């Protein structure tokens, strides 16, 4: 194995948080182009999802660069 078991678990968790962030950011479109949907600018899409994504990328980089205790 290239990494230890704990690194693989951390990588799986960070990738799942990345996926969650992109899922939270999606949607909110309108089927009618003449109608504006205010849900596009909700707290979930503008603040929460980008924070989850940026935090996940930071955690992912930290996990990859962290030295093994060996």
N, CA, C and O atoms as a Maestro MAE file, in Angstrom:
{
 s_m_m2io_version
 :::
 2.0.0
}

f_m_ct {
 s_m_title
 :::
 protein
 m_atom[280] {
  # First column is atom index #
  i_m_mmod_type
  r_m_x_coord
  r_m_y_coord
  r_m_z_coord
  i_m_residue_number
  s_m_chain_name
  s_m_pdb_residue_name
  s_m_pdb_atom_name
  i_m_atomic_number
  :::
  1 25 0.823 -1.187 0.000 1 A "UNK " " N  " 7
  2 3 0.000 0.000 0.000 1 A "UNK " " CA " 6
  3 2 0.870 1.254 0.000 1 A "UNK " " C  " 6
  4 15 1.898 1.312 0.674 1 A "UNK " " O  " 8
  5 25 0.456 2.220 -0.739 2 A "UNK " " N  " 7
  6 3 1.185 3.481 -0.786 2 A "UNK " " CA " 6
  7 2 0.924 4.280 0.490 2 A "UNK " " C  " 6
  8 15 1.854 4.835 1.076 2 A "UNK " " O  " 8
  9 25 -0.332 4.338 0.918 3 A "UNK " " N  " 7
  10 3 -0.712 5.071 2.119 3 A "UNK " " CA " 6
  11 2 -1.178 4.101 3.189 3 A "UNK " " C  " 6
  12 15 -1.437 2.929 2.918 3 A "UNK " " O  " 8
  13 25 -1.279 4.613 4.416 4 A "UNK " " N  " 7
  14 3 -1.825 3.812 5.506 4 A "UNK " " CA " 6
  15 2 -3.342 3.798 5.416 4 A "UNK " " C  " 6
  16 15 -3.945 4.567 4.667 4 A "UNK " " O  " 8
  17 25 -3.951 2.899 6.203 5 A "UNK " " N  " 7
  18 3 -5.403 2.750 6.177 5 A "UNK " " CA " 6
  19 2 -6.102 4.045 6.600 5 A "UNK " " C  " 6
  20 15 -7.140 4.399 6.040 5 A "UNK " " O  " 8
  21 25 -5.543 4.748 7.576 6 A "UNK " " N  " 7
  22 3 -6.170 5.986 8.049 6 A "UNK " " CA " 6
  23 2 -6.175 7.067 6.963 6 A "UNK " " C  " 6
  24 15 -7.100 7.876 6.898 6 A "UNK " " O  " 8
  25 25 -5.144 7.082 6.113 7 A "UNK " " N  " 7
  26 3 -5.126 8.053 5.013 7 A "UNK " " CA " 6
  27 2 -6.207 7.744 3.988 7 A "UNK " " C  " 6
  28 15 -6.855 8.653 3.469 7 A "UNK " " O  " 8
  29 25 -6.401 6.468 3.699 8 A "UNK " " N  " 7
  30 3 -7.454 6.102 2.754 8 A "UNK " " CA " 6
  31 2 -8.830 6.484 3.287 8 A "UNK " " C  " 6
  32 15 -9.678 6.963 2.535 8 A "UNK " " O  " 8
  33 25 -9.051 6.274 4.576 9 A "UNK " " N  " 7
  34 3 -10.334 6.661 5.172 9 A "UNK " " CA " 6
  35 2 -10.511 8.178 5.082 9 A "UNK " " C  " 6
  36 15 -11.593 8.658 4.747 9 A "UNK " " O  " 8
  37 25 -9.456 8.926 5.378 10 A "UNK " " N  " 7
  38 3 -9.525 10.385 5.269 10 A "UNK " " CA " 6
  39 2 -9.771 10.851 3.847 10 A "UNK " " C  " 6
  40 15 -10.533 11.790 3.620 10 A "UNK " " O  " 8
  41 25 -9.130 10.199 2.889 11 A "UNK " " N  " 7
  42 3 -9.335 10.562 1.480 11 A "UNK " " CA " 6
  43 2 -10.774 10.298 1.049 11 A "UNK " " C  " 6
  44 15 -11.373 11.104 0.336 11 A "UNK " " O  " 8
  45 25 -11.323 9.171 1.481 12 A "UNK " " N  " 7
  46 3 -12.717 8.855 1.144 12 A "UNK " " CA " 6
  47 2 -13.657 9.879 1.775 12 A "UNK " " C  " 6
  48 15 -14.617 10.314 1.139 12 A "UNK " " O  " 8
  49 25 -13.387 10.267 3.026 13 A "UNK " " N  " 7
  50 3 -14.233 11.261 3.688 13 A "UNK " " CA " 6
  51 2 -14.165 12.622 2.998 13 A "UNK " " C  " 6
  52 15 -15.194 13.270 2.806 13 A "UNK " " O  " 8
  53 25 -12.968 13.056 2.626 14 A "UNK " " N  " 7
  54 3 -12.862 14.366 1.976 14 A "UNK " " CA " 6
  55 2 -13.505 14.371 0.595 14 A "UNK " " C  " 6
  56 15 -14.119 15.362 0.201 14 A "UNK " " O  " 8
  57 25 -13.372 13.282 -0.134 15 A "UNK " " N  " 7
  58 3 -14.020 13.209 -1.450 15 A "UNK " " CA " 6
  59 2 -15.537 13.188 -1.285 15 A "UNK " " C  " 6
  60 15 -16.253 13.766 -2.102 15 A "UNK " " O  " 8
  61 25 -16.034 12.529 -0.236 16 A "UNK " " N  " 7
  62 3 -17.482 12.530 -0.011 16 A "UNK " " CA " 6
  63 2 -17.968 13.921 0.393 16 A "UNK " " C  " 6
  64 15 -19.066 14.319 0.006 16 A "UNK " " O  " 8
  65 25 -17.167 14.674 1.168 17 A "UNK " " N  " 7
  66 3 -17.546 16.050 1.497 17 A "UNK " " CA " 6
  67 2 -17.506 16.943 0.259 17 A "UNK " " C  " 6
  68 15 -18.340 17.838 0.119 17 A "UNK " " O  " 8
  69 25 -16.551 16.715 -0.637 18 A "UNK " " N  " 7
  70 3 -16.525 17.460 -1.899 18 A "UNK " " CA " 6
  71 2 -17.795 17.198 -2.703 18 A "UNK " " C  " 6
  72 15 -18.409 18.121 -3.238 18 A "UNK " " O  " 8
  73 25 -18.173 15.937 -2.777 19 A "UNK " " N  " 7
  74 3 -19.392 15.576 -3.498 19 A "UNK " " CA " 6
  75 2 -20.608 16.231 -2.859 19 A "UNK " " C  " 6
  76 15 -21.482 16.740 -3.561 19 A "UNK " " O  " 8
  77 25 -20.666 16.222 -1.528 20 A "UNK " " N  " 7
  78 3 -21.770 16.864 -0.819 20 A "UNK " " CA " 6
  79 2 -21.823 18.358 -1.130 20 A "UNK " " C  " 6
  80 15 -22.904 18.905 -1.346 20 A "UNK " " O  " 8
  81 25 -20.679 19.015 -1.154 21 A "UNK " " N  " 7
  82 3 -20.643 20.442 -1.459 21 A "UNK " " CA " 6
  83 2 -21.157 20.754 -2.851 21 A "UNK " " C  " 6
  84 15 -21.900 21.717 -3.041 21 A "UNK " " O  " 8
  85 25 -20.766 19.942 -3.830 22 A "UNK " " N  " 7
  86 3 -21.245 20.179 -5.195 22 A "UNK " " CA " 6
  87 2 -22.733 19.857 -5.328 22 A "UNK " " C  " 6
  88 15 -23.436 20.503 -6.105 22 A "UNK " " O  " 8
  89 25 -23.217 18.874 -4.584 23 A "UNK " " N  " 7
  90 3 -24.652 18.571 -4.605 23 A "UNK " " CA " 6
  91 2 -25.435 19.723 -3.985 23 A "UNK " " C  " 6
  92 15 -26.482 20.110 -4.502 23 A "UNK " " O  " 8
  93 25 -24.930 20.277 -2.871 24 A "UNK " " N  " 7
  94 3 -25.610 21.409 -2.238 24 A "UNK " " CA " 6
  95 2 -25.636 22.637 -3.143 24 A "UNK " " C  " 6
  96 15 -26.568 23.438 -3.069 24 A "UNK " " O  " 8
  97 25 -24.635 22.792 -3.986 25 A "UNK " " N  " 7
  98 3 -24.552 23.954 -4.862 25 A "UNK " " CA " 6
  99 2 -25.453 23.814 -6.094 25 A "UNK " " C  " 6
  100 15 -25.800 24.820 -6.713 25 A "UNK " " O  " 8
  101 25 -25.828 22.623 -6.449 26 A "UNK " " N  " 7
  102 3 -26.576 22.403 -7.691 26 A "UNK " " CA " 6
  103 2 -28.051 22.752 -7.527 26 A "UNK " " C  " 6
  104 15 -28.543 22.948 -6.415 26 A "UNK " " O  " 8
  105 25 -28.735 22.824 -8.651 27 A "UNK " " N  " 7
  106 3 -30.175 23.046 -8.661 27 A "UNK " " CA " 6
  107 2 -30.542 24.514 -8.609 27 A "UNK " " C  " 6
  108 15 -29.689 25.392 -8.732 27 A "UNK " " O  " 8
  109 25 -31.829 24.762 -8.423 28 A "UNK " " N  " 7
  110 3 -32.323 26.123 -8.289 28 A "UNK " " CA " 6
  111 2 -32.685 26.806 -9.578 28 A "UNK " " C  " 6
  112 15 -33.104 27.963 -9.575 28 A "UNK " " O  " 8
  113 25 -32.529 26.109 -10.678 29 A "UNK " " N  " 7
  114 3 -32.868 26.709 -11.958 29 A "UNK " " CA " 6
  115 2 -34.370 26.728 -12.188 29 A "UNK " " C  " 6
  116 15 -35.122 26.021 -11.517 29 A "UNK " " O  " 8
  117 25 -34.786 27.522 -13.119 30 A "UNK " " N  " 7
  118 3 -36.198 27.631 -13.451 30 A "UNK " " CA " 6
  119 2 -36.447 26.979 -14.802 30 A "UNK " " C  " 6
  120 15 -35.637 27.102 -15.721 30 A "UNK " " O  " 8
  121 25 -37.564 26.293 -14.913 31 A "UNK " " N  " 7
  122 3 -37.897 25.670 -16.194 31 A "UNK " " CA " 6
  123 2 -38.366 26.712 -17.213 31 A "UNK " " C  " 6
  124 15 -38.265 26.496 -18.420 31 A "UNK " " O  " 8
  125 25 -38.875 27.831 -16.721 32 A "UNK " " N  " 7
  126 3 -39.325 28.913 -17.592 32 A "UNK " " CA " 6
  127 2 -38.257 30.014 -17.605 32 A "UNK " " C  " 6
  128 15 -37.973 30.593 -16.557 32 A "UNK " " O  " 8
  129 25 -37.659 30.317 -18.762 33 A "UNK " " N  " 7
  130 3 -36.593 31.333 -18.796 33 A "UNK " " CA " 6
  131 2 -37.076 32.747 -18.489 33 A "UNK " " C  " 6
  132 15 -36.258 33.628 -18.226 33 A "UNK " " O  " 8
  133 25 -38.378 32.982 -18.516 34 A "UNK " " N  " 7
  134 3 -38.911 34.312 -18.238 34 A "UNK " " CA " 6
  135 2 -39.163 34.547 -16.753 34 A "UNK " " C  " 6
  136 15 -39.486 35.665 -16.349 34 A "UNK " " O  " 8
  137 25 -39.018 33.502 -15.934 35 A "UNK " " N  " 7
  138 3 -39.280 33.610 -14.498 35 A "UNK " " CA " 6
  139 2 -37.955 33.506 -13.752 35 A "UNK " " C  " 6
  140 15 -37.186 32.569 -13.970 35 A "UNK " " O  " 8
  141 25 -37.687 34.478 -12.865 36 A "UNK " " N  " 7
  142 3 -36.454 34.475 -12.072 36 A "UNK " " CA " 6
  143 2 -36.714 33.770 -10.751 36 A "UNK " " C  " 6
  144 15 -37.697 34.061 -10.069 36 A "UNK " " O  " 8
  145 25 -35.836 32.846 -10.390 37 A "UNK " " N  " 7
  146 3 -35.976 32.097 -9.152 37 A "UNK " " CA " 6
  147 2 -34.983 32.644 -8.126 37 A "UNK " " C  " 6
  148 15 -33.773 32.570 -8.336 37 A "UNK " " O  " 8
  149 25 -35.487 33.188 -7.024 38 A "UNK " " N  " 7
  150 3 -34.636 33.762 -5.978 38 A "UNK " " CA " 6
  151 2 -33.842 32.699 -5.227 38 A "UNK " " C  " 6
  152 15 -32.893 33.031 -4.516 38 A "UNK " " O  " 8
  153 25 -34.204 31.447 -5.368 39 A "UNK " " N  " 7
  154 3 -33.533 30.365 -4.649 39 A "UNK " " CA " 6
  155 2 -32.073 30.198 -5.093 39 A "UNK " " C  " 6
  156 15 -31.285 29.558 -4.396 39 A "UNK " " O  " 8
  157 25 -31.717 30.761 -6.228 40 A "UNK " " N  " 7
  158 3 -30.335 30.695 -6.712 40 A "UNK " " CA " 6
  159 2 -29.391 31.364 -5.714 40 A "UNK " " C  " 6
  160 15 -28.253 30.923 -5.555 40 A "UNK " " O  " 8
  161 25 -29.843 32.412 -5.045 41 A "UNK " " N  " 7
  162 3 -29.000 33.170 -4.127 41 A "UNK " " CA " 6
  163 2 -29.249 32.798 -2.670 41 A "UNK " " C  " 6
  164 15 -29.145 33.656 -1.793 41 A "UNK " " O  " 8
  165 25 -29.575 31.543 -2.396 42 A "UNK " " N  " 7
  166 3 -29.826 31.122 -1.020 42 A "UNK " " CA " 6
  167 2 -28.515 30.945 -0.258 42 A "UNK " " C  " 6
  168 15 -27.448 30.835 -0.861 42 A "UNK " " O  " 8
  169 25 -28.604 30.919 1.068 43 A "UNK " " N  " 7
  170 3 -27.432 30.734 1.933 43 A "UNK " " CA " 6
  171 2 -26.721 29.428 1.619 43 A "UNK " " C  " 6
  172 15 -25.493 29.357 1.657 43 A "UNK " " O  " 8
  173 25 -27.479 28.420 1.316 44 A "UNK " " N  " 7
  174 3 -26.903 27.098 1.045 44 A "UNK " " CA " 6
  175 2 -26.004 27.130 -0.183 44 A "UNK " " C  " 6
  176 15 -24.929 26.530 -0.170 44 A "UNK " " O  " 8
  177 25 -26.419 27.812 -1.235 45 A "UNK " " N  " 7
  178 3 -25.650 27.825 -2.489 45 A "UNK " " CA " 6
  179 2 -24.529 28.857 -2.499 45 A "UNK " " C  " 6
  180 15 -23.491 28.631 -3.121 45 A "UNK " " O  " 8
  181 25 -24.720 29.977 -1.825 46 A "UNK " " N  " 7
  182 3 -23.749 31.066 -1.886 46 A "UNK " " CA " 6
  183 2 -22.681 30.951 -0.798 46 A "UNK " " C  " 6
  184 15 -21.536 31.342 -1.024 46 A "UNK " " O  " 8
  185 25 -23.031 30.423 0.374 47 A "UNK " " N  " 7
  186 3 -22.093 30.412 1.496 47 A "UNK " " CA " 6
  187 2 -21.705 29.012 1.936 47 A "UNK " " C  " 6
  188 15 -20.519 28.687 1.994 47 A "UNK " " O  " 8
  189 25 -22.682 28.188 2.243 48 A "UNK " " N  " 7
  190 3 -22.416 26.880 2.847 48 A "UNK " " CA " 6
  191 2 -21.672 25.937 1.906 48 A "UNK " " C  " 6
  192 15 -20.651 25.367 2.291 48 A "UNK " " O  " 8
  193 25 -22.154 25.766 0.702 49 A "UNK " " N  " 7
  194 3 -21.533 24.832 -0.246 49 A "UNK " " CA " 6
  195 2 -20.099 25.229 -0.606 49 A "UNK " " C  " 6
  196 15 -19.227 24.359 -0.604 49 A "UNK " " O  " 8
  197 25 -19.808 26.501 -0.914 50 A "UNK " " N  " 7
  198 3 -18.406 26.849 -1.190 50 A "UNK " " CA " 6
  199 2 -17.481 26.651 0.011 50 A "UNK " " C  " 6
  200 15 -16.326 26.263 -0.163 50 A "UNK " " O  " 8
  201 25 -17.969 26.910 1.226 51 A "UNK " " N  " 7
  202 3 -17.146 26.672 2.413 51 A "UNK " " CA " 6
  203 2 -16.829 25.190 2.582 51 A "UNK " " C  " 6
  204 15 -15.704 24.832 2.930 51 A "UNK " " O  " 8
  205 25 -17.804 24.335 2.341 52 A "UNK " " N  " 7
  206 3 -17.578 22.891 2.429 52 A "UNK " " CA " 6
  207 2 -16.571 22.448 1.374 52 A "UNK " " C  " 6
  208 15 -15.695 21.631 1.661 52 A "UNK " " O  " 8
  209 25 -16.684 22.972 0.168 53 A "UNK " " N  " 7
  210 3 -15.778 22.578 -0.916 53 A "UNK " " CA " 6
  211 2 -14.350 23.052 -0.639 53 A "UNK " " C  " 6
  212 15 -13.407 22.276 -0.791 53 A "UNK " " O  " 8
  213 25 -14.181 24.299 -0.239 54 A "UNK " " N  " 7
  214 3 -12.838 24.817 0.046 54 A "UNK " " CA " 6
  215 2 -12.221 24.076 1.232 54 A "UNK " " C  " 6
  216 15 -11.043 23.719 1.199 54 A "UNK " " O  " 8
  217 25 -13.009 23.846 2.272 55 A "UNK " " N  " 7
  218 3 -12.506 23.093 3.420 55 A "UNK " " CA " 6
  219 2 -12.108 21.677 3.055 55 A "UNK " " C  " 6
  220 15 -11.127 21.147 3.578 55 A "UNK " " O  " 8
  221 25 -12.861 21.066 2.164 56 A "UNK " " N  " 7
  222 3 -12.533 19.706 1.724 56 A "UNK " " CA " 6
  223 2 -11.243 19.684 0.919 56 A "UNK " " C  " 6
  224 15 -10.429 18.775 1.080 56 A "UNK " " O  " 8
  225 25 -11.049 20.671 0.055 57 A "UNK " " N  " 7
  226 3 -9.794 20.730 -0.704 57 A "UNK " " CA " 6
  227 2 -8.594 20.951 0.220 57 A "UNK " " C  " 6
  228 15 -7.541 20.346 0.023 57 A "UNK " " O  " 8
  229 25 -8.748 21.808 1.220 58 A "UNK " " N  " 7
  230 3 -7.657 22.039 2.174 58 A "UNK " " CA " 6
  231 2 -7.343 20.760 2.942 58 A "UNK " " C  " 6
  232 15 -6.176 20.408 3.110 58 A "UNK " " O  " 8
  233 25 -8.379 20.064 3.407 59 A "UNK " " N  " 7
  234 3 -8.167 18.807 4.131 59 A "UNK " " CA " 6
  235 2 -7.540 17.755 3.229 59 A "UNK " " C  " 6
  236 15 -6.698 16.977 3.679 59 A "UNK " " O  " 8
  237 25 -7.938 17.720 1.971 60 A "UNK " " N  " 7
  238 3 -7.389 16.750 1.027 60 A "UNK " " CA " 6
  239 2 -5.901 16.998 0.785 60 A "UNK " " C  " 6
  240 15 -5.110 16.055 0.782 60 A "UNK " " O  " 8
  241 25 -5.519 18.244 0.586 61 A "UNK " " N  " 7
  242 3 -4.106 18.571 0.382 61 A "UNK " " CA " 6
  243 2 -3.300 18.256 1.638 61 A "UNK " " C  " 6
  244 15 -2.192 17.725 1.554 61 A "UNK " " O  " 8
  245 25 -3.863 18.587 2.810 62 A "UNK " " N  " 7
  246 3 -3.166 18.294 4.063 62 A "UNK " " CA " 6
  247 2 -2.971 16.788 4.247 62 A "UNK " " C  " 6
  248 15 -1.903 16.352 4.677 62 A "UNK " " O  " 8
  249 25 -3.989 15.997 3.928 63 A "UNK " " N  " 7
  250 3 -3.869 14.539 4.058 63 A "UNK " " CA " 6
  251 2 -2.803 13.971 3.126 63 A "UNK " " C  " 6
  252 15 -2.053 13.073 3.508 63 A "UNK " " O  " 8
  253 25 -2.740 14.486 1.925 64 A "UNK " " N  " 7
  254 3 -1.766 13.965 0.964 64 A "UNK " " CA " 6
  255 2 -0.344 14.341 1.377 64 A "UNK " " C  " 6
  256 15 0.568 13.523 1.254 64 A "UNK " " O  " 8
  257 25 -0.145 15.558 1.860 65 A "UNK " " N  " 7
  258 3 1.199 16.029 2.181 65 A "UNK " " CA " 6
  259 2 1.682 15.624 3.574 65 A "UNK " " C  " 6
  260 15 2.874 15.732 3.861 65 A "UNK " " O  " 8
  261 25 0.784 15.161 4.440 66 A "UNK " " N  " 7
  262 3 1.158 14.785 5.805 66 A "UNK " " CA " 6
  263 2 2.099 13.586 5.790 66 A "UNK " " C  " 6
  264 15 1.860 12.605 5.086 66 A "UNK " " O  " 8
  265 25 3.171 13.673 6.575 67 A "UNK " " N  " 7
  266 3 4.141 12.584 6.632 67 A "UNK " " CA " 6
  267 2 3.608 11.433 7.468 67 A "UNK " " C  " 6
  268 15 2.852 11.635 8.418 67 A "UNK " " O  " 8
  269 25 4.009 10.238 7.106 68 A "UNK " " N  " 7
  270 3 3.658 9.058 7.886 68 A "UNK " " CA " 6
  271 2 4.520 9.002 9.140 68 A "UNK " " C  " 6
  272 15 5.647 9.498 9.132 68 A "UNK " " O  " 8
  273 25 4.012 8.408 10.220 69 A "UNK " " N  " 7
  274 3 4.806 8.340 11.450 69 A "UNK " " CA " 6
  275 2 5.962 7.349 11.377 69 A "UNK " " C  " 6
  276 15 6.733 7.248 12.332 69 A "UNK " " O  " 8
  277 25 6.107 6.621 10.285 70 A "UNK " " N  " 7
  278 3 7.186 5.625 10.168 70 A "UNK " " CA " 6
  279 2 8.522 6.284 10.073 70 A "UNK " " C  " 6
  280 15 9.541 5.602 9.970 70 A "UNK " " O  " 8
  :::
 }
 m_bond[279] {
  # First column is bond index #
  i_m_from
  i_m_to
  i_m_order
  :::
  1 1 2 1
  2 2 3 1
  3 3 4 2
  4 3 5 1
  5 5 6 1
  6 6 7 1
  7 7 8 2
  8 7 9 1
  9 9 10 1
  10 10 11 1
  11 11 12 2
  12 11 13 1
  13 13 14 1
  14 14 15 1
  15 15 16 2
  16 15 17 1
  17 17 18 1
  18 18 19 1
  19 19 20 2
  20 19 21 1
  21 21 22 1
  22 22 23 1
  23 23 24 2
  24 23 25 1
  25 25 26 1
  26 26 27 1
  27 27 28 2
  28 27 29 1
  29 29 30 1
  30 30 31 1
  31 31 32 2
  32 31 33 1
  33 33 34 1
  34 34 35 1
  35 35 36 2
  36 35 37 1
  37 37 38 1
  38 38 39 1
  39 39 40 2
  40 39 41 1
  41 41 42 1
  42 42 43 1
  43 43 44 2
  44 43 45 1
  45 45 46 1
  46 46 47 1
  47 47 48 2
  48 47 49 1
  49 49 50 1
  50 50 51 1
  51 51 52 2
  52 51 53 1
  53 53 54 1
  54 54 55 1
  55 55 56 2
  56 55 57 1
  57 57 58 1
  58 58 59 1
  59 59 60 2
  60 59 61 1
  61 61 62 1
  62 62 63 1
  63 63 64 2
  64 63 65 1
  65 65 66 1
  66 66 67 1
  67 67 68 2
  68 67 69 1
  69 69 70 1
  70 70 71 1
  71 71 72 2
  72 71 73 1
  73 73 74 1
  74 74 75 1
  75 75 76 2
  76 75 77 1
  77 77 78 1
  78 78 79 1
  79 79 80 2
  80 79 81 1
  81 81 82 1
  82 82 83 1
  83 83 84 2
  84 83 85 1
  85 85 86 1
  86 86 87 1
  87 87 88 2
  88 87 89 1
  89 89 90 1
  90 90 91 1
  91 91 92 2
  92 91 93 1
  93 93 94 1
  94 94 95 1
  95 95 96 2
  96 95 97 1
  97 97 98 1
  98 98 99 1
  99 99 100 2
  100 99 101 1
  101 101 102 1
  102 102 103 1
  103 103 104 2
  104 103 105 1
  105 105 106 1
  106 106 107 1
  107 107 108 2
  108 107 109 1
  109 109 110 1
  110 110 111 1
  111 111 112 2
  112 111 113 1
  113 113 114 1
  114 114 115 1
  115 115 116 2
  116 115 117 1
  117 117 118 1
  118 118 119 1
  119 119 120 2
  120 119 121 1
  121 121 122 1
  122 122 123 1
  123 123 124 2
  124 123 125 1
  125 125 126 1
  126 126 127 1
  127 127 128 2
  128 127 129 1
  129 129 130 1
  130 130 131 1
  131 131 132 2
  132 131 133 1
  133 133 134 1
  134 134 135 1
  135 135 136 2
  136 135 137 1
  137 137 138 1
  138 138 139 1
  139 139 140 2
  140 139 141 1
  141 141 142 1
  142 142 143 1
  143 143 144 2
  144 143 145 1
  145 145 146 1
  146 146 147 1
  147 147 148 2
  148 147 149 1
  149 149 150 1
  150 150 151 1
  151 151 152 2
  152 151 153 1
  153 153 154 1
  154 154 155 1
  155 155 156 2
  156 155 157 1
  157 157 158 1
  158 158 159 1
  159 159 160 2
  160 159 161 1
  161 161 162 1
  162 162 163 1
  163 163 164 2
  164 163 165 1
  165 165 166 1
  166 166 167 1
  167 167 168 2
  168 167 169 1
  169 169 170 1
  170 170 171 1
  171 171 172 2
  172 171 173 1
  173 173 174 1
  174 174 175 1
  175 175 176 2
  176 175 177 1
  177 177 178 1
  178 178 179 1
  179 179 180 2
  180 179 181 1
  181 181 182 1
  182 182 183 1
  183 183 184 2
  184 183 185 1
  185 185 186 1
  186 186 187 1
  187 187 188 2
  188 187 189 1
  189 189 190 1
  190 190 191 1
  191 191 192 2
  192 191 193 1
  193 193 194 1
  194 194 195 1
  195 195 196 2
  196 195 197 1
  197 197 198 1
  198 198 199 1
  199 199 200 2
  200 199 201 1
  201 201 202 1
  202 202 203 1
  203 203 204 2
  204 203 205 1
  205 205 206 1
  206 206 207 1
  207 207 208 2
  208 207 209 1
  209 209 210 1
  210 210 211 1
  211 211 212 2
  212 211 213 1
  213 213 214 1
  214 214 215 1
  215 215 216 2
  216 215 217 1
  217 217 218 1
  218 218 219 1
  219 219 220 2
  220 219 221 1
  221 221 222 1
  222 222 223 1
  223 223 224 2
  224 223 225 1
  225 225 226 1
  226 226 227 1
  227 227 228 2
  228 227 229 1
  229 229 230 1
  230 230 231 1
  231 231 232 2
  232 231 233 1
  233 233 234 1
  234 234 235 1
  235 235 236 2
  236 235 237 1
  237 237 238 1
  238 238 239 1
  239 239 240 2
  240 239 241 1
  241 241 242 1
  242 242 243 1
  243 243 244 2
  244 243 245 1
  245 245 246 1
  246 246 247 1
  247 247 248 2
  248 247 249 1
  249 249 250 1
  250 250 251 1
  251 251 252 2
  252 251 253 1
  253 253 254 1
  254 254 255 1
  255 255 256 2
  256 255 257 1
  257 257 258 1
  258 258 259 1
  259 259 260 2
  260 259 261 1
  261 261 262 1
  262 262 263 1
  263 263 264 2
  264 263 265 1
  265 265 266 1
  266 266 267 1
  267 267 268 2
  268 267 269 1
  269 269 270 1
  270 270 271 1
  271 271 272 2
  272 271 273 1
  273 273 274 1
  274 274 275 1
  275 275 276 2
  276 275 277 1
  277 277 278 1
  278 278 279 1
  279 279 280 2
  :::
 }
}
